[in-house]
C-alpha cells in the first residue's frame, strides 16, 4: 500500500510539474507578447515621426513655391521698372 500511495504522490508531483511547465510556457508567451507590444509602440512612434516629417516637407514645398512667386514678382517689378 505504501508503494501505491508513493506512486500516487509521484503522479501528483508529475501533474504539478506539467502545470508548472505550462505556466512557464505561458510566461514566455507573455514575454514575447510584451516584446511585440514594445515593437508596435516603437513603430507607432516612428509613424508619428514620419507624419511630422511629411508635414514639414509639405510646409517646405509651400515655402519654396512662395519663394518662387516672390522671385517672379521681383523679376516682374524689375521688368516694369518699379
ABEGO torsion letter per residue (X at the ends): XAAAAAAAAAAAAAAAAAAAAAAAAAAAAAAAAAAAAAAAAAAAAAAAAAAAAAAAAAAAAAAAAAAAAAAAAAAAAAAAGX
